[in-house]
């Protein structure tokens, strides 16, 4: 049975105050390494005109195919060791790549938009890529001795424990130390109802940009465009001082994931920062009151 108290609050509009600055559009797409709809993905990016476009699972020939985006997004960084390709309309002041193992880590991009400094983080918390079958992804010594984990079931459990550690410590604690507005986009392979997602939110101090815009399912082995067959694992998380204008999913482009497009506003003044902080607090109170009201309704129905 569906627990509406965990779902409906995501559809309730959040209170928002104005903020000065230039809107910033973020485009995230886990392309699925075997997907060949390169032209469709490129066409959508050109249509959406994002500030940042990030592609995950971008194995060959995706990096070469995506070079066509340089005419609209002239700045880019390729991270083959993480199977990521990131394109930007704005110059990248600085970039930092953190690897936590083979095919596992994040990239942090520092940029300035409309006089405001911000850090954009792209990540893919996917244990299969890092702790996958050694004969397919790399040498045996890159993955440790499978006998150390017992049977296959124990190994699978350990992989997800590594994913959880990735979310909580390697991503959450890292973001907490950044002293500027932060935006994280990535496939976290976890939904908003997971305790590890909630721990990430608590540790990082970020909030989910989809709040007020719906659950926005993105992943399905059957049909990612069917909301009844998909789950929300692709996220955009933002600092409390960042205003979210809109978050939505894009069309089916041949992957098991849908693209995610998020419009945000980075505040450029202390007043905007304070108003956004107040807005976040009021939204949190609204969320709690909504949850209480639905529990009361559920009790009487």
Secondary structure, 3 states (H helix, E strand, C coil): CCCHHHCHHHHCCCCCCCCCCCEEEEEEEECCCCCCCHHHHHHHHHHHCCCEEEEECCCCCHHHHHHHHHHCCCEEEEEHHHCEEEEECCCCCEEEEEEEECCEEEEEEEEEECCEEEEEEEEECCHHHHCCCHHHHCCHHHCCCHHHHCCHHHHHHHHHHHHHHHHHHHHHHHHHCCCCEEEEEEECCCCCCCHHHHHHHHHHCCEECCCCCCCCCCECCCCCCCCCCCECCEEEEECCCEEEEEEEECCCCCCCECCEEEEEEECCCHHHHHHHHHHHHHHHHHHHHHHHHHHHHHHHC
